[in-house]
Every structure is written in structure tokens, then in C-alpha cells.
Amino acid sequence: MELLRIENLTKIIRKKKIIDSISLTVNSGEIVGFLGPNGAGKTTTIKMIMGLFHITSGKITICGHDVATDFENAMKHVGGIIENPDLYKRMTGRENLEYFASMHENVARENIDGIVELVKMKDRINDKVKTYSLGMCQRIGIAQALLHNPRLLVLDEPTNGLDPLGIKELRDMLKFLAKEADVGVFISSHLLSEMELMCDRIYIIDNGVIIGEKSIHQEEETVDETVYEYAFVTNDNEKALTYLKEFDTESKIANGGISALLKHNEVPDIIAKLVKDNIKIYAVNQKHRSLEQDFISMTTGSKTQIR
């Protein structure tokens, strides 16, 4: 089910186009990343999703409700954190959650307890917020966003202040919400490695324009036709290279082996041919193109076009 749809969204501030006709979707049960350098327009977009910024042009719908014309019904389905969570420092974590829960209808005490357990704050929930680390405040902020059981969770840089263990716990929590509770998660970040581990799809934004979309988990039915870089290590690289070039593939000797661009379903036949020709194969490794490579390639390209 589609939870969030953004169509041709534009934001102009002081005659400057901050967001330029971007479009994207988030479905239930998936984690969608919003990746870009600082100043790319991530927070501005999220503020428009949450109704905190006026939309210059375009449309945002949440569970079918237009944010501009049906704001109250749209917000019933979304929870979020923009930048850092805003908590009352002199109150305990539980008092904060109880206060925010009072703003929603039918949030049971048991629901608060379950969310506290989920965000791993059970042991500190009765301590005052002023004693919390930034990472603990982030966890309480996420708990606050989950109080009314939203269908869509929108998070702006939620890993800020979290140590590696805290980031892993957050990742596991968001995956649980997506896969087990069918929540859609839209999350902005500039941490490429974390986005690659956490997300199903990623939109890359630069200078207010979405310049690429990347599926992290390749669909099985398309794997055979996808071209990957493979590294072959053999006892006769020159002879193996001659055969690979006959196979009409881009290949070269590199790093003591052979680098070749091949479709997934071509590899078994090539291996069989090399073995038949008495070429010993010591290793065949598939090199996945990393999100970092795609990000650098896309953002560098966009800056080149703008200049």
C-alpha cells in the first residue's frame, strides 16, 4: 500500500528554489532513504511533509490525504522527528511520553510501556531528560513519534548522537517496524553505509533535485540480466582473457587477475569453458557497486551539469 506520495514538489524561499519539482513514494513495509549532502534539501522536504513549511507548488499525500487541503487527516497517519527531538528537560522520559500521549486519542498506558521497551529505554525512562545523552533523547523522540501507531514514520537524521551499538539497535527497530508492523519509514541521512544496511530503496537529492533512485535489494527476477563486475584469479590469466574477450565482454588484467563485466547468468558457462581448457580457477568474486560509488558519481555529475 502506498503511504506517501510526493508529486512535482517545489519550495521557493526568498526567490531561491530550494526544492525543484521532486517526486517520490513510500510504501507500507519498506524503509526508504533520503540521501544527500548537507544543504541538499532533505530537511526542507521533510518539513513540508509534516506541514511545517508551506508548499510552493506540487502535492504531498499521506494515506491518500492531501497535506495542504486535508492536513488533520493526513497527520493522523504520520509520526516524525525533525532534526533533534524537542523534549522537556525537567521532566522524566515517561512524563514526556505521557504528556505527548495526551495530545492523541486512545493511547493506552500499556502502549507507552511497549514503545519504551522497543526503544531500549526501560531502565532510564523514569530519569529526568536533562540527564540523558543525545542518543537517549533520540530514542525518546522516536518513542514519541510512535505513540499513536502511525502508518508512516518520518525521521530526519535519527542516528545523530548514537554510538555504533545505538545505531544498530535503531536499524533493527526500524526493520522490525517495517517488516512486522507494516510501517513505512522515510529516513533522511548523510551516512551512506548505514543507509545501505537499513533501506530497501534510496532517493539521492542534491541541490534540491532528486538525481537518482537506487534499489538496495535487487529483485530476484532481474538478477540474471544485471551486469556486475567479476574478478577471476587463474593460473593463466592471458589465456583466460583471450577467451573472455571472445565472449564479447569488457575485460582486462588487473590486480593479479582478470576484471570482467558480465551478466549473472553468463558466469557458469564461462567457468565451465575455462575448466574444459585446463585453466585452473582459484577464485571468482562478484564486486558489488557500492552506494558510496553511486552517490559520489551522481552528486559529482549533478554539480558538473549545474556549472
HELIX and SHEET records of a PDB file:
HELIX    1   1 LYS A   42  ILE A   49  1                                   8    
HELIX    2   2 PHE A   71  MET A   75  1                                   5    
HELIX    3   3 GLY A   93  ALA A  101  1                                   9    
HELIX    4   4 ARG A  109  LEU A  118  1                                  10    
HELIX    5   5 VAL A  129  THR A  131  5                                   3    
HELIX    6   6 LEU A  134  LEU A  146  1                                  13    
HELIX    7   7 PRO A  164  GLU A  180  1                                  17    
HELIX    8   8 LEU A  192  MET A  198  1                                   7    
HELIX    9   9 GLU A  220  VAL A  223  1                                   4    
HELIX   10  10 ASN A  237  GLU A  246  1                                  10    
HELIX   11  11 HIS A  264  GLU A  266  5                                   3    
HELIX   12  12 VAL A  267  LYS A  276  1                                  10    
HELIX   13  13 LEU A  291  ILE A  306  1                                  16    
SHEET    1   A 4 LYS A  16  ASN A  27  0                                        
SHEET    2   A 4 GLU A   2  ILE A  13 -1                                        
SHEET    3   A 4 SER A  57  ILE A  62 -1                                        
SHEET    4   A 4 HIS A  65  ASP A  66 -1                                        
SHEET    1   B 6 VAL A  78  ILE A  81  0                                        
SHEET    2   B 6 LEU A 152  ASP A 156  1                                        
SHEET    3   B 6 GLY A 184  SER A 189  1                                        
SHEET    4   B 6 ILE A  31  LEU A  35  1                                        
SHEET    5   B 6 ARG A 201  ASP A 206  1                                        
SHEET    6   B 6 VAL A 209  SER A 215 -1                                        
SHEET    1   C 4 SER A 251  ALA A 254  0                                        
SHEET    2   C 4 GLY A 257  LYS A 263 -1                                        
SHEET    3   C 4 VAL A 227  THR A 234 -1                                        
SHEET    4   C 4 ILE A 281  LYS A 287 -1                                        
END                                                                             
